């Protein structure tokens, strides 16, 4: 041991009288206690030098554990080196170094939060519940609601379409470089733009893609937007005070808000314990718990709360806007047709219990394996859409006003919450954000599809992949986490809805809804509803499994079973090598009698497609060159398919959709919906950014730095640029097709009127003695 006395910690005043950083003491047997004291003083000084709840510079959880581990190692090592180890102090010493300062304060903040939610007089929860009965704050509570049973669009949407057509007529003329006076409103294509699921990856990439479309003038021509999961979050932000209906403003907001994990305790607790964000975020939860005590309150609701704390709160966390909390308020942004109408999506997983059980099965309260197999085959997803006007389920053929979501319904009428006849306010957006993006409520099969691209290169993956794929039917029925629930508006409506509605729907007081990506990661189904008459569908697909799951193809069973004309059946496949037998099999799918049968047959076809993709993966060289041939079905940066409106009734009819290579193909008399597909792929123009290999683009990642966001947006813009001119030519071709059809229709009507006049002997001009003229 050195003979010199080793200095212990000291404080040296600076010129301004402040305290310099503590200098580390040198250790010997006489200052073991001082060594520990120095470590604690250093930690306390560091805590005092920064705010407890930092808002924009907090350490992200993905780097937090490594920092804590280094601190713990340094601290414990210093105590051991001191030589005079007191074993009784080891536990507290470890806690001091491993546990950050904010963690020690968790009990106090949780206690405060519990007190505010206790419903005691004067508490935050009591204040929220009192305001829930105030019609000035929640005007919808004064209006009764009933279930609208009809397959047609609601009147509010019809009015929106008429107003939006005037706006898109002007926008299309500018986009195509045509004189506005020459563009007839009837010739303007109805364009829908959709975004896929995929968590924050879909949110950021979708924002980048739509930013590029907006800069090109295309977004102004859009009538509908629709989203799944992260793209629902995108729509919620765009149609709020935060996004301000500007995609560039959206990018800035995301940079300011998603650099911290949604569940990082200091930031989350700060939002829940500080005004005005505490009331802003917790109002929907208090209203749900008090207004619907029988509803399940679980992980999805908490998840929605954490999402809202990151996404719906502005930078600085002060200027929150309560109007951002209700989807029905988004009517303000579309009532004059100035913006596209957003469509949010969710699904209900119908797994019916077979009622025809034997007496033995009922006695042991356990269905046989045969009964389980039948139940699995009859399981399917029911789609629900939410617009600013209506919550609607096409399978039910019924819907309710959006402002009445959250109320109890019975026999098609809403029920007052209490004896005074008061009704609960509209279900708030934080709860719905959790439903829209509840990917963790996925079936085990969907989990595997998300992580498959990340693990496919591991040794032994092939055997594991085959085993899991072989059990896909079983895994697709298992939900590890319970979905969220809302009151069921179809409760006790037997005999008033279509016969295809499952019997169990009428008996359940609540509907369990989840991320629509469980069924299809692109929200195509709502856009094929009668009355929306979409001509061009632009899909930005940021799915994790683009190469293995062709989400456009999943829509085929729906289109066929519903008898929708114009949809490009088989979009993205069949492959060029498909046999005539397979083509004939696709016709059988088109003539499926039920939704279950159609979906089942499409699943079989998809399985064959997967086998083909596996063959391509084995032949790496051939697979890498397949993008040169669009008919191969492999994805390029922009692929366009066009459907047909002609009837098919024989097995010799070709049901294959063709990728569009020439504009004239879009102008054929029987041409149907044009689908423009932009998959989120890596691009050599943006080196080092790959949706598959860049770890921050995982669906389960919730931290994006500003640099990450810039990279994702740059890649999305580069990919849009690859198909920008093709997209413009496609829209122009569809416009010309509609124009030609209108002119032909008007010419035929004029000729018919003239022939009628000839038959009636009215052939002169007006004012020449004829008093009765037909025009």
N, C-alpha and C positions, 0 to 999 in steps of 0.2 A: 504494500500500500504506500502511496506517495507521502512524503513527510510534509509537503506543503498543505496548508489549510485550503480546502476547496470552497469556492464561493457558493453561497445559497442565493435564492431568488431575491432580487431587489427592484425597487421601483425608482426610476430616475425621471424627475420632472423635465418636460420639454420646455422650449422657449415660451410657449404660450401657457404653460402651467398644466398641460395635459399629461397623460401617463404614457410612457414608452412601452413597447411590447416587452413582456417579461423575458429575461434572459435565462436560459436553462442552467440550473445549478449543477456543479460537478458532484458526484456521489462518493461518499465514504461512509464508514460505519457510524459516524457521528451525526449524519443528516438524512437518515432514511425517512424520517417523518417529514422533513422539509422537502424531500424529493417528491413525495406524494402530494404535499401541499402545493408545490409548484405546478404539478400536473393539473390539479383541480383549479388553481387560480388562473392558469392559462386557458382552461376550458371555459371558466366563467367569464373571463375578459372577452373571449371570442364571442360568447353568447350575447354579451352586452353591446358588442360593436355592430350587431346586425339585428333587424327586427325578428321577433319570434316567428311570425307568419309572413315570410316573404312571398310576394305575389307573382313576380315575373322571373326571379332568378333562383328559385328553389331548386335544390338538387333533385334530379329525376330519380325515381326508384331504381332504374336499371343500373345506375352507378353508385347508389347509396350504400349498398351492402359492402362493396369493396372498400369504400372509405371508412366505414365503421370497423371493418376487420383490421385495417391498418392501424387505426387509432387504438383498438383493443390490444393489438400485439405490442405496440410501442409502450402503452401504459403498463401492462402486466410485466413486460420485460424489465422495465425500469425498476419496478418493485423488487423483482427477483434479484437483479444485479445489486441492489442496495445492500443485500447481505443479511439484513436483520428482518427477515420475513415473519410477519404476524399472520398465522393461518386463519385466525378468526376474522381478519379484515379482508380476506381474499374475495368472498362473495360480493361484498359491497364495492370493493375495488373494481371487480369485473363489471358490475352493473353500471358503475360510474363511467367506465370507458366504452362499454358496448352500447348502452342506451343513450340516444341523443337527448338533449335537453327538452325538446318538445314532447317526447314520449313520457317524460316524468310528469308532465302537466295534463296528460290525457284524462285522468280521472276527474279533474276539476272541470274540464270542458264538457265531458260527457254528463257530469252531474248538472251542469248549467243547461245543457240541451234537454235533459230529462225534465227539469223543472219547467222549462218553457213549453214543453209538450204535455204537461200534466193536466191541462184543462182547468187548472185552478183559476179563480177570478183574478184578472189582471195579467195572466200569462199570455204568451204569444199565441198559443193554440186557442185560447178563449177569444182573443181578439180576432183571429182568422175566422172562427166559426160565427162570431157575431156579424162580421162583414159578409159572410156567405149568404146571409138573409137580407142583405141590403140590395134592393133592386136598382139603385143608382150605380152600384159597383158591378152587379151581375144582373143586367136587365132580363136575361133569358129565364130567370126563375119565375117570372110572372106569367109565362106563356105555357099552356099545356101542349103536349106533343103526342102524336099518334104514329103508328107504323104505316108507311105508304107501301101498298102492295101493287107493284107494277114493274114490268121489265123495261119501261121507257125511262129516259132521262128525266130528272126532276125539272120543274119549270125554271128554276133559277139557273140551271146549267144551260138550258135552251136559250135563255136571254143572254147569257154570257157568250155563247157561240155567235149569236147575231152581232154583238158588239165587237167581239174579237175579230170577226171577218173583215170589218172595216179597217181595223188597225193592220192586220196582216196583208191586206191588199196594198196598202202604201209601202209596207216593209218589203214585200216581194218584188214590187216594181224597182225599188232601190237595189235589192240584192241581185236581181237579174239584169239590171241596167236597162230597164224598159220605161217608156213614158207612162206615168201613172194613169193618165186618162185612157190609155189603151188597155189597161188591165181590168177585165170584168171580174167582179167579186165571185161569180160562180166558177171561174176558172182557177181560183187560188186553191192550191192543195192544202188539205188539213194535215199539218205536220205535227208529229209527236216526238218528243225527245225523252229517252229513258236512261236511267243510271242503274247500275247493278248494286248488289250487296257487296260487303267486304270491309265493314268497319271504317276506321279512319282512312284506310287506303282508298276505299271507294269515295269517301267524302272529299279527300284532297284531290285525287285523280279526276273525279267527276267535276269538281270546281275548275280544274285546269282545262278539261275538255270543253266545258260550257263557256269558259272565258274565251277560248279560241273561237268557238262558234259565235259568241257575241261580238267579238272584234271583227269577224268576217261578215256580220250582218245576218247570219243564218238564224240566230236565236230569236231575233225579232219577228221571224216568220212562224214561230212555233205556237201552236194552240194549246197543247197539253204537255206537261212534264209529269213523269211518274218515277217512283223510286222504290227500292228495296233496301232495308237496313241503313247503311251509311248514306245512301242517296236520299233516304227520307230525311235524315238529319240535314243534308244539303238543302233540301227544299224548305225545311223549317227555318233555317238561317237566312236563306235568300228572301223569303217572304216575312221578314221581320225588320225591326228597326236596326238590327245589327248588320245585316247584309245590305239593306237598303235597295234591293233589286239591282245590285251591281256586283258582278263577279270579281272585279278587282278589289272592291271593298271586302268581299268575302275572304280573299286570300290574306289580306292584312289582318282581318279578325282572327283567322286560324293561326297565323304566326304569333299573335299576341296571347292565344289562349290554350293551345294544345301542346305546349312545351313542357307541361307538368302532367304527371299521371293523374287520371280522374280520381284515384283512390289514395293519393298522397295525403296522409292525415293532417299535417299542419294547414295546408291550403283548403282541404275539404271542411275541416272543423272551423276554420276562420269564416268561410262562407255561411256555414250553418249557425254560427253564434254571433254574427255581426250584422247590424242593420246597414243597408236595406235588403241585403241578399237573403237573410234568414227567412223573412216573411215571404219574399218573392219565391223562394224555392220550396218552402214547407207548406204553403197554402193548399196545394193540391193534395198532399198527403193527409192533412188534417180533414179536409172535406171528404176524402174517400173513407177514412176511418170512421168519421162521425155519420156521414150520409149513407154508408153502406157497410154496416158492421159485420155482415155475413160474408163479405168478400175476402178473398185470400190476400194477405199482405206479405210479400216475400222478397226474394233476392232481385227479381226483375224490377220491382218498385224502387229498391235502394239503388240499383244500377241506373235507373232513369234519373233519380235524384243527382247522382254523381255526374252523369252526363250533362244534365242541365247546368250544374255548377260550373262546368268548363265551357260549354257551348253557348248557353243562353245568357251568360253574364258578360258584359263588355269589359274591355281593358280598364283597370282602375276600380272595377266592381262597385261603382257608385250609380251610374245612370241606367239602372234597370227599368224596363218598360213592361208593366203588367199586361199590356195588350199582346205582347209576344207569347203569352201563356195559353192562348186559345186558338185552335185552328180556325174556328168560325170567324175570328177577327181578320183573317187573311182575305176575306171578301172585300175589305177596303182596298186591296191592291189589284183586284181583278174586276170590280163591279162595272167599270167602264170599258173593259176589254183591253186595258193597257198592258197587262202581263199575262203569261200563260197560266192556265189553271193547274195547280198541283194536285197530284193523286198520291196519297200515302197508302201503303199496303200492309196487310197482316194476314195470317192464315190460322185456321183452326184444324187440328188433326183429328179427323173422324175415324175412330177405331171402334166400330160397333161391337157390342156384345151379342153373340148369337142367341136369340131367344129360343130357338128350337133345340134346347138341351134335353137330354134324356132324363128320366126320373132319377137314375143313379147319379148323374152329374150334378143335378140340383141338390140331392141328398148330401153329397160330400162337398158341395159348394166349390167345385173345381172342375172346369171344363176339360174335356178330353183333348188329346193332341189333335184329333181330327177337327174338333170344334175350333181350336186355336188356329189351325191352318186356314180354315174358312174365314175366320175373323181377320187374319192378316191379309188375305187376298182382297177383302172388301174394304180395307182401310184406304182413305184418300184425304186430300187437303181441300178445304173450302176456303175460297178467297174472299177477303173483306177489303173494301176500299174506303178511304176517308178523303173527301174533298172539303173545301171550305163550306160546301152546301149540305153534304149528306154522307152518312155512314151507310154503305149498301153492300149486300151480299147477292151476287147474281144467282147463286144456287137457290137461295131463299126466294128470289124475285121480290125482295122487300128491303126497305131501308128506313132510317129515321133522320131527322135534322141533326146536323153536327152539333149544334148547341145543346142538344138533349142527351148526348153521350154521358153516361154515368148515372142516369136515372133508372129506376126499376120500372119494368113494363110487365103488363099482364093482359092477355087477350087483345093485344094491339094498342093498349092505352097506357100512358104513363101513370105511375102511382105517386101521390104526394108523399113527402118524406115524413110528415108528422100530422097530428090532428088539426093543425092550423092550415093545412093545405099547402105548405111551402114546399118548394122543389129544390133539389141540389143544383149548384152551378155546373157548367160544362166541365167534363173531365179535362184536367190541365195537361199541357204538353210534356212536362217532365215525366209523367207516368207513361205517356204514349211513346216518348223517345226510347224508353226501356223496352216496350213491346216491339217497336219497329226494328230495333237492333239487338234483340235477345238471341244472338247466335249461340250463346251457351245453353239455351233451351233446345238446341238442335238434337236430333237423333244421333246416336253413335255413328251411324253411317255418314251423316253430314260432317261430323267432326273429322272423320278420316279423310273425306274429300278435301277439306281445308288444309290438312297437314301433309297430304300425299306429295305435293310438289317439293316439299322441303326435305323429305326423307327418301325419295326415290333413288338417290345415288348411293345409299348405304349398302354395305355388304349384306347379302341375304335378304334384301328387300323383295326380290321377286317371289320367293316362297310365301313370305308374310302377306304380300299383296294378293296373291291368288287365294290364300286362306280367307282373308277378310272379304274379298269380293264374293267368295262363295257363300258367305254368311250375310250378304248385304240385305237380304229380305228380312232377316231377323233383326239386324241392327237398325233398320229404318223404322222400327216400331218402338224403340226404347228411348225415352226422354229422361236423362239423368236428373234434370232440374225442372221443377214444376213451372209451367208458363203462367203469365199473369192472367187476370180475369176481369171482365167488365159485365155489368148486368145484361142479360139476354133479352133483346127486344122481341124475339120470337117465342118467348115463354107462353105456354098455354094457347098457342094459335093453331091448334089442330083443325084441319079442314079449310083453313084460309090460305095456306101456302101450297106450292106444287107438291105432288105426290112423291117426288124424288127426295124431299127433305127427310132426313133420318128421324125416326120416331123419338130418339133420345134428345133431340134438340128441344122439343116441346116440353120435356120434363125437367130440363136443367135451368135453374134460375140465373146461371152465369155462363158466359162464353170464355173459354180459355184461348187466348190469342197469342201468337208468337211471330217471330221473324219470318216474312214470306219467302226468304231464301231457302227455307226448308223444302219448299215445293219447286220454285223456279227462281233463280237468282237474277232474272230480268222480269220486270213487271209488265209483261206483254198482255196478259189476259184482260185486265180492265180496259185496255185500249181497243179491244175487239168487240166491245159492247155495241149492240145495235144503236144507231143514232149518233155515235161519235164519228163514224165514217172516215177513219184515218186513211190517208193516201200514201204518206211517207212516214216510216218509223225509223228513227235514228237511235241506235243503241250504243252506248258507251259501256263496255263490259270490263270491269276491273276485278272480276272474280279470281279467286286463288287457283281455280282448276280449269282455266280456259282451255287448255290443250286436251283435257279429258272429258269435260262436261260441256256439250254444246247446248246451251240453254235455249237457243232458238228452236232447236229440234224438239225440246220438251213441250213446246206450245202446239206442236202438230196434233197431238191427241185431242187437245181442247178444240182446236179449229175444226177438226174433222167431226168430232162428236156434236159440236154446235152447228155444223153445216155452214160455216163462215166461208163466203166466197171471197176470192182475191188474196187470201193468205198464201204465201209461198210454201206450200207443203214440202217438208223435207229441207228447209233452209239450212245450208251448211253441209248437208249430206243428202242423199246417198253418194257414195264414192263413185268415181268413174268406172271402177271395176265391178260395180254392183251387177248382179245377174238379173235376167228377166223374171226369175222366180221371186227375187227380193222385191222387184218393182211391183209385181202382182200382189205380194204380201202387204205392201204399203197401201194398195187400194183397199184391201180388207180392213186395214186400220181406219181408213177414211169412212168405211161403212159400219164401224162399230156401233152397237146399239146403245151402250151405256157409257157413262164417264169412266167407270172402273175398267170396263173392257178396253176402251180406247187407251187409257193410261197404261194398262198392263201390256198391251201390244207395243206401245211406243217404248216401254222399258226394255222389252225383248230386243227391239231394233237397236236401242242404245247399247245394249250388251254386245251386239255384233260389232257395233262401231268401235267399242273399246278394244275388242280383239284385233281389229284392223290397225288401231293406233299402236298396240303393242308390237305388231309386226313392223310398223314403221320405225319404232324406237330401236328394234334389234338391228335394222338396216340403217345405221346412222347416216351414211352418205346419201342414200336415196331420200331419206326423210328431210334432210337439210335442203335439198333442191326442190322439194315438192311445192314450195310457194310460187314457183314459176308457172305452175299450172293451176288455175283457179278451180277447174273442175275436179281437182284432186280432193278438194274439201278442206285442205289445210288452210290455216288463217294467214292472211296478209294484213297490212295495216288498215285497209279499208276494203270491205267486200260488199257487193250489192247483189241482192236477189230480188226477183220480181215474181209475183204469183200470177194466177190466172182465174178469171171469173167464169170460165166455161164449165158446164156440168160434165161430170165423169160418171159413167154408168156401166161400163164394161171393163172386163179384166185386161183388155188390150190397151186401155188408155194409159198414157204415160203420166205419172203423178210427180215426176221429178221436177223440182224447181231449178232453173238455170241461173248461174251467176251472170250478171249483165256485163257484156263486153262492148256493146254498141248502144247508142242512145235510142235507136229505132226499136229495140226490143221493149223499151218502156212505153212505146207509143202504139203497140199492137192493140187491136180492138178489144181483145179479151184480157189485156194486162190488168193485174190487180195491185195489191199493196206492194210498194217497193220498200225493202228493208236495207238500210245502210248500217253496216256493222263495223264498229271500231273496237277491236280488242286491245287491252292495255298490255302491249308487248314491249320488250326492250328494243332500242333503236340505236344504231351505231352513231347517229348524230349527237346522242347524249351519252357519252361513254361513262361507264362506272355505275349506271343506274339500271337495275334489273328487277322487275317485280317479283321474280322467283328467288334470286340470290341476295338481294338487299334486305337485311334482317328487319329493318324498321318498317317494311311493307307487309309484315305479317298481319293477318286479320286480328290477331290477339294483342298487337302492340297498341298502346295508348299514349305514346310519347313521340311527337314529331317536332324536331327543332326547326327553326326558320330555314336552315340550310336543307334539311330533309324536304320541307314543303317546296322550296324552290326547285329541287331536283325532280320531285314528282310532277309539279306543274309544268316544268320544262319538257319532261318526257311526254306528258299528255298533249301539250301544244305541238310538239314535233310530230307525233302520230297523227293528229288532226290535219296538219299541214300535208302529210302524205296523201290524204284523200280529199283535200279541200276542193280541188277543181272537179274531181269526179262527183262529189256531192252536189256541187252547183249544177253540173250538167244533168244529173239525175233529177233534181228539182225542176229544172227547166223542161226536161222531157215530160215529166208528169203534168206540168202546167200546160204544155202544148197539147197533150192528150186530152185533158179536160176541156181545153178551149175548142179543140176539133169536135169533140162529142157534143158540146153545147151548140156549136154552129150547125152541126148535122141535125140535132134535135130541133132547133129553131127553124131550119129550112124545111124539115118534114112537117112541122106544124103549120108553116105558111102555105105549103102546098096543100095540106089537108083543108085548111080554111078556104083556099081558092076553089078546090074541087067541090066543096059544099055550096059555095056561091053559084057555081056553074049548074049544079043539080037543081038549085032553087031558082035559077034564071036571073040571079042578081049578079050581073057582070059589069054594069056601068060604074062610073065613079060617083062619089058623093057630090050632091048638088046638081045632078043632071036628071032630076025627076024621080029618083028612087027615094022613098021615104023610110024604107026598112033595110038597113045594111048590116050585114054580119061581118065582123072583123076578127 
